[in-house]
């Protein structure tokens, strides 16, 4: 199912509905500047792609489509699981590795618990930089670009252009959604493009995601499940979903949250 090549008007409709938690046809028509008849036709097509749910007189967010949390929300959601996942993921980094890390609370925890020496960390995340800036044995490369205050990262064409010039052993990426069927996806186009550039510049992809992110998909495709080398998650994850990842060739590391 194609979710990236959609009209800009549909993106605006989806954003409005998800931001408000729902919207009427009249509200959408007034906000986007189109006729109610056009809104009805658009909602029919958008629902067919599974991106929204039609309601009586309007639309609601899709039940299975994840939208991106703010940085503050991410820090409040499953923080213990994310800290443990980050600790284990940090152990996958070897001395002298070249590592890409993007934004998110789980990658921040990975950076915090990094013990390998001589590592070069390439990141677009201010949190990751903050976690490592006092480490004399870690070289930091901060990727510039447009600053997203929502995610605490740099994104956009300038960010992607810099990433194209680099290469790394590993990319350790967080995610809003990852599934065996849809692979890695993101609700924000600029974030999706940055993740794609990091993956393209890396030989190995490690995804760090707590159980709430698994089996979900979002609007913009980032990479197929076959691109993922390792998934690090917690033991509250659905075992059937984990088995599907394994069947797709992903090494799954399950972190215990009970001790």
SVG drawing of the C-alpha trace seen along z (x, -y; Angstrom):
<svg xmlns="http://www.w3.org/2000/svg" viewBox="-23 -28 63 45">
<polyline fill="none" stroke="black" stroke-width="0.4" points="0.0,0.0 1.5,-3.3 1.5,-5.9 4.2,-8.4 3.0,-9.6 -0.2,-11.3 -1.5,-14.8 -0.3,-17.7 -4.0,-18.4 -4.4,-15.0 -1.4,-15.6 -3.0,-18.8 -6.3,-17.0 -4.6,-14.2 -2.5,-16.6 -5.7,-18.6 -7.6,-15.5 -4.8,-14.0 -3.9,-17.3 -7.5,-17.9 -8.3,-14.2 -11.1,-14.5 -12.7,-17.1 -16.0,-17.7 -16.3,-18.1 -17.1,-21.8 -14.0,-22.3 -11.7,-20.6 -13.2,-22.5 -12.8,-25.9 -9.2,-25.1 -7.9,-23.7 -9.9,-26.0 -11.7,-23.4 -15.4,-22.6 -17.2,-20.1 -17.8,-17.9 -14.0,-17.7 -13.5,-16.9 -15.9,-14.0 -14.2,-12.6 -10.8,-13.0 -11.8,-11.3 -13.1,-8.3 -9.7,-7.9 -7.8,-8.6 -9.8,-6.0 -9.3,-3.4 -5.5,-3.8 -6.0,-3.2 -4.8,-6.7 -8.0,-8.0 -11.3,-6.7 -14.5,-8.2 -17.1,-9.2 -20.6,-10.6 -20.0,-14.1 -16.2,-14.0 -13.1,-12.0 -11.1,-10.6 -7.4,-9.5 -6.8,-6.0 -6.8,-3.4 -3.5,-1.8 -1.6,-4.8 0.9,-6.2 1.4,-9.9 4.6,-11.3 4.9,-12.4 6.6,-15.5 10.0,-15.1 8.5,-15.8 5.8,-13.1 8.4,-10.6 10.3,-11.1 7.2,-10.4 6.2,-7.3 7.7,-4.0 10.8,-5.7 12.0,-2.6 11.7,-0.3 13.5,-2.9 16.4,-3.2 16.9,0.5 16.7,0.8 19.2,-2.0 21.6,-0.3 21.5,3.0 21.8,1.2 24.8,-0.7 26.5,2.7 26.2,3.4 28.7,0.6 32.3,1.7 35.4,-0.3 36.3,-2.5 32.9,-2.1 31.4,-4.9 27.8,-5.2 24.8,-7.2 22.2,-8.1 19.0,-10.0 16.7,-11.7 14.4,-10.2 14.5,-9.3 15.6,-5.7 18.6,-6.8 19.4,-9.3 19.6,-6.5 21.8,-4.5 24.2,-7.5 24.1,-7.8 25.1,-4.2 27.8,-4.0 30.9,-2.4 32.9,-1.7 36.0,-3.9 37.3,-5.6 33.8,-5.7 32.7,-8.4 29.0,-9.3 27.3,-11.2 24.0,-12.6 21.3,-15.2 20.1,-15.0 20.8,-17.7 20.0,-15.2 22.6,-12.7 25.2,-15.5 24.4,-16.6 24.8,-13.0 28.3,-12.6 29.8,-16.1 31.9,-15.6 33.3,-12.3 37.0,-12.8 37.0,-9.3 34.1,-9.9 34.3,-12.0 31.1,-13.8 29.9,-15.0 26.8,-17.2 24.8,-17.3 23.3,-20.7 20.1,-21.7 16.7,-23.1 16.0,-22.7 12.8,-20.9 11.8,-22.1 9.3,-19.2 11.9,-16.4 15.0,-18.3 16.8,-17.4 18.0,-18.9 16.2,-17.9 15.7,-18.9 17.7,-19.0 20.8,-20.4 20.9,-17.6 20.4,-15.0 23.2,-16.5 25.7,-16.2 24.7,-12.6 25.3,-11.7 29.0,-12.5 29.5,-10.2 29.7,-6.5 29.2,-4.5 29.4,-1.0 26.1,-1.2 23.0,-3.3 21.1,-3.2 17.7,-4.7 14.5,-5.2 11.1,-5.0 7.5,-5.9 6.4,-2.8 7.9,0.5 6.2,3.6 7.2,6.9 4.9,6.0 5.5,2.3 9.0,2.0 10.2,-1.3 8.0,-4.4 7.5,-7.9 4.7,-10.4 6.9,-13.3 8.3,-13.5 11.5,-15.4 12.2,-12.9 11.6,-10.0 14.0,-11.5 16.7,-11.9 16.4,-8.4 16.6,-7.1 19.8,-9.1 21.3,-7.6 20.4,-4.1 21.9,-4.6 25.1,-5.8 25.4,-2.8 26.3,0.8 24.1,2.1 20.7,0.9 19.9,1.3 16.3,0.2 15.6,-0.6 11.9,-0.6 9.7,0.2 6.8,2.6 4.3,-0.2 6.0,-1.0 5.8,2.6 3.3,3.8 2.4,0.2 2.8,-1.9 2.9,-5.6 2.4,-7.8 5.9,-7.8 7.9,-4.7 11.5,-4.8 12.9,-1.3 11.6,2.3 11.9,4.8 14.7,6.5 16.9,3.4 16.8,4.0 19.7,6.0 18.8,5.9 15.7,4.9 16.1,4.1 12.8,4.0 11.4,4.9 9.6,8.0 6.2,6.5 6.2,6.9 3.8,9.3 5.6,12.6 3.8,13.1 5.1,9.8 8.6,10.7 8.4,14.1 7.3,12.3 10.4,10.0 12.6,13.1 11.0,14.8 11.9,11.7 15.6,12.2 15.8,9.6 17.9,10.4 15.5,9.6 17.0,8.7 14.4,8.7 15.3,6.7 13.9,7.8 11.9,5.1 11.3,7.3 14.7,7.1"/>
</svg>
